[in-house]
Amino acid sequence: MTIAAPERLFDDGVSGDYPPDLYDPKGITTGVDGFANVTDAHVARFHAQGFLVVENAFSTQEVQNGLDGLDHLLSGKVAGFDGIHYERASAGIAVEELSPLQKQDYVRKFMHFVDYDDRLHGLAHHPQLLTLVQRLIGDIPLLFQDMALLKPPRMGREKPWHQDHAYFRVDLEARVVGCWIALDEATIENGCMVIAPGSHLKGPVVHFQRRDWQICDTDVDNSDALAVPLKPGGLLIFQSLLHHGTPPNLSAQRRRALQFHYRPQSAPLTSQEERLALFGGEGLGAEC
């Protein structure tokens, strides 16, 4: 049975010009092989640099589970799920008539899906992932945001430089972390993450509504930027104040990823007014 399609939601970002070297990396990250090999030295480096890469964090089957879960959400058979955000360019296209794979060419992101698919729920609550997150934040991790980020071939646009904490009503002192899981190979050509190591130590930066809610291009310091290429199943864990962004996908390869955010269970929440006072008033209603 096909469920009546919910009203289509559109992402707020737009395409636009930006400096040609905005995402040029000065190097490439290296990672630890598997959860079991994360040492105390890796944890210390995470706090100093703001990120940790774990290669082969998830198995081939777990990656396929993630892809199958996203296909299920796109099938039109999931009652109550309305977390698909399309690119505005799809406004005149009957995406409901397309196959799940074809639909993905018009989807920007999925939001709030873990309670609608057991496979995706399992990845968000993966025991080894949660154990590592707890080790990094020093408290029981609480999942408070789940999303999937898509960059279709030759169409996936950039996500400008930003800090994830700018979108959250969580106390600034809380150790909030993002967990970015590659479902396809993420490369420099198809829009892998680009990060500024150590930038989380600079504190909150005012964001502006330009191509997205972002750090102004002229305020971006990419002098030591690193690209984070990942094989399917690779994991990037990063602190919520780390400056990061992703260039557009100019390749013929699809780039799909899951992203989960966790905060300490004991972390206090803040008001919308406090968030905007720190990160800029143009962020009212902005979503990561």
C-alpha positions in Angstrom: 0.0 0.0 0.0 1.3 3.5 -0.9 0.9 6.1 1.8 -0.3 9.5 0.7 2.8 11.7 0.1 3.3 14.5 2.6 3.7 18.1 1.5 7.2 18.4 0.0 9.8 20.1 2.1 12.7 22.1 0.6 16.1 22.8 1.9 16.9 26.5 2.5 20.3 26.6 0.9 21.0 28.0 -2.6 23.8 27.7 -5.1 26.0 30.7 -5.6 29.5 31.9 -6.4 32.3 31.5 -3.8 36.1 31.9 -3.8 37.7 29.2 -6.0 40.1 28.1 -3.3 37.5 28.0 -0.5 37.7 24.2 -0.1 41.2 23.6 -1.2 42.8 21.2 1.3 46.4 21.6 2.4 46.5 17.9 3.3 44.5 14.7 3.9 43.5 13.2 7.2 44.7 9.9 8.5 42.7 7.6 10.7 42.8 4.7 13.1 41.7 1.2 11.7 38.5 0.2 13.6 36.9 1.1 16.9 39.1 -1.4 18.8 42.3 0.4 18.0 41.3 3.9 19.3 43.9 4.6 22.0 44.1 7.3 24.8 46.5 9.2 22.5 43.8 9.3 19.8 41.3 10.6 22.3 43.8 13.3 23.4 44.4 14.3 19.8 40.6 14.5 19.3 40.3 17.1 22.1 43.3 19.1 20.7 42.4 19.0 17.0 38.6 18.6 17.2 38.2 15.4 15.1 38.9 11.7 14.9 38.8 9.5 11.8 38.0 5.8 12.2 38.4 3.7 9.1 36.4 0.5 8.7 34.1 1.5 11.6 31.1 -0.2 10.0 30.9 -3.4 8.0 29.9 -3.8 4.4 26.5 -5.2 5.6 26.0 -2.3 8.0 26.7 0.2 5.1 24.2 -1.7 2.9 21.7 -1.5 5.8 22.0 2.2 5.8 21.5 2.5 2.1 18.5 0.1 2.2 17.0 2.2 5.0 17.2 5.4 3.0 15.6 3.6 0.0 12.8 2.5 2.3 12.2 6.0 3.5 12.0 7.2 -0.2 9.6 4.4 -1.1 6.4 6.2 0.0 5.5 3.2 2.2 6.6 4.6 5.6 3.5 6.0 7.4 4.1 9.2 9.3 7.6 9.9 7.9 7.9 13.5 6.5 11.6 14.2 7.0 12.8 14.4 3.4 14.1 17.8 2.3 14.3 18.3 -1.4 16.4 20.7 -3.5 14.3 23.7 -4.6 15.2 22.8 -8.2 12.9 19.8 -7.9 9.8 22.0 -7.3 8.4 21.3 -10.8 9.3 17.7 -10.9 6.9 14.8 -10.0 9.4 13.1 -7.8 6.7 10.8 -6.3 6.6 9.0 -9.6 10.4 8.3 -9.7 12.2 5.3 -8.3 14.0 5.7 -5.0 17.4 5.9 -6.8 16.1 8.5 -9.2 14.5 10.5 -6.3 17.9 10.7 -4.6 19.0 13.1 -7.4 16.6 15.7 -6.0 17.0 15.0 -2.2 19.3 17.3 -0.2 18.8 15.5 3.2 16.8 13.3 5.4 15.9 14.4 9.0 14.5 12.6 12.1 14.3 9.1 10.7 15.7 6.8 13.3 12.3 5.8 14.7 11.0 4.9 11.2 13.6 2.3 10.1 15.2 -0.3 12.4 18.3 -0.5 10.2 19.0 3.2 10.6 18.1 3.1 14.3 20.7 0.3 14.7 23.4 2.4 13.2 22.6 5.4 15.4 22.7 3.2 18.5 25.6 1.1 17.4 27.2 -0.2 20.6 30.8 0.4 19.6 30.0 3.9 18.3 28.2 4.8 21.5 31.0 3.5 23.6 33.5 5.6 21.7 31.3 8.7 21.9 30.9 8.3 25.7 34.7 8.0 26.0 35.1 11.3 24.1 32.4 13.3 25.9 32.8 11.8 29.4 29.1 11.2 29.8 26.3 9.0 28.6 25.6 10.1 25.0 22.1 11.3 24.1 21.2 11.2 20.4 19.4 14.5 19.6 19.8 14.8 15.8 19.8 12.3 13.0 20.2 13.1 9.4 21.4 11.8 6.0 23.3 14.1 3.6 23.2 13.5 -0.1 25.3 14.8 -3.0 24.0 13.4 -6.3 26.5 13.2 -9.3 27.3 16.5 -10.8 24.4 18.1 -9.0 25.1 18.0 -5.2 25.8 21.5 -4.1 28.2 22.7 -1.4 27.6 23.0 2.3 29.4 26.3 3.2 31.8 26.5 6.1 30.0 26.5 9.4 29.9 25.2 13.0 27.3 22.7 13.8 26.8 24.1 17.3 25.4 27.2 15.7 22.2 25.2 14.9 21.8 23.7 18.4 20.2 24.9 21.6 22.7 23.2 23.8 25.0 24.8 26.4 28.2 26.0 24.7 30.3 24.2 27.3 28.8 20.8 26.5 30.9 18.3 24.5 28.6 17.9 21.5 29.9 15.6 18.8 28.9 14.9 15.2 29.4 11.4 13.7 29.6 11.4 9.9 29.4 7.9 8.3 30.2 7.4 4.7 27.8 5.2 2.8 29.6 5.7 -0.5 33.2 6.5 -1.0 33.7 10.1 -0.1 36.4 11.8 -2.2 37.7 15.3 -2.8 36.0 15.2 -6.2 32.5 14.2 -5.0 32.3 16.5 -1.9 34.0 14.9 1.1 34.3 16.9 4.3 36.9 19.6 4.6 37.9 20.6 8.1 40.1 23.2 9.9 41.9 21.3 12.7 41.9 23.1 16.0 39.3 25.7 15.0 36.9 24.4 17.7 39.1 26.2 20.2 38.3 29.6 18.7 34.8 29.5 20.2 31.5 30.5 18.5 31.7 32.5 15.2 28.9 34.7 13.9 27.1 33.1 11.0 25.2 34.8 8.2 22.4 33.7 5.8 24.2 33.7 2.4 24.2 30.6 0.3 23.2 28.8 3.5 23.5 29.8 7.2 27.3 29.9 7.2 30.6 31.5 8.3 31.2 34.4 5.9 33.6 33.3 3.1 35.9 36.2 4.0 36.1 35.0 7.6 37.1 31.4 6.7 40.6 30.4 7.6 41.5 27.4 5.4 45.2 27.9 5.7 45.6 24.4 7.2 42.4 22.8 5.9 42.4 19.0 5.6 40.2 16.9 3.4 38.6 13.8 5.0 38.2 11.2 2.2 36.5 8.1 3.5 35.7 4.6 2.2 32.2 3.3 2.8 31.9 2.5 6.5 34.5 5.1 7.4 33.6 7.5 10.3 34.5 11.1 11.1 33.8 12.2 14.6 34.1 15.9 15.2 33.5 18.5 17.8 30.5 20.8 17.3 32.5 24.0 17.1 34.9 22.7 14.5 34.9 24.8 11.3 34.0 22.5 8.4 32.2 22.4 5.0 31.8 20.3 1.9 32.4 21.4 -1.7 29.9 20.5 -4.5 30.0 17.1 -6.2 31.5 17.7 -9.6 32.1 14.0 -10.2 30.0 11.1 -11.7 29.9 9.4 -8.3 27.1 9.6 -5.8 28.0 10.7 -2.2 25.7 9.6 0.6 26.4 9.9 4.3 24.6 9.6 7.6 25.2 12.1 10.4 24.3 11.7 14.0 24.8 14.3 16.8 25.1 13.3 20.4 25.2 15.5 23.5 26.1 14.6 27.1 23.0 13.3 28.9 23.6 15.9 31.6 24.1 18.9 29.3 21.7 21.7 29.9 19.7 23.2 27.0 19.6 26.9 26.2 17.1 29.3 24.7 16.7 30.3 21.1 17.7 33.8 22.1 20.9 32.6 23.7 21.8 30.7 20.6 21.2 33.6 18.3 23.1 36.0 20.5 26.2 33.8 20.1 25.9 32.8 16.5 23.9 35.5 14.8 20.3 36.6 14.5 20.0 35.5 10.9 19.9 31.9 12.1 16.3 31.9 13.3 14.8 28.7 11.9 18.0 27.4 10.4 18.6 23.7 10.4 21.9 21.9 10.1 
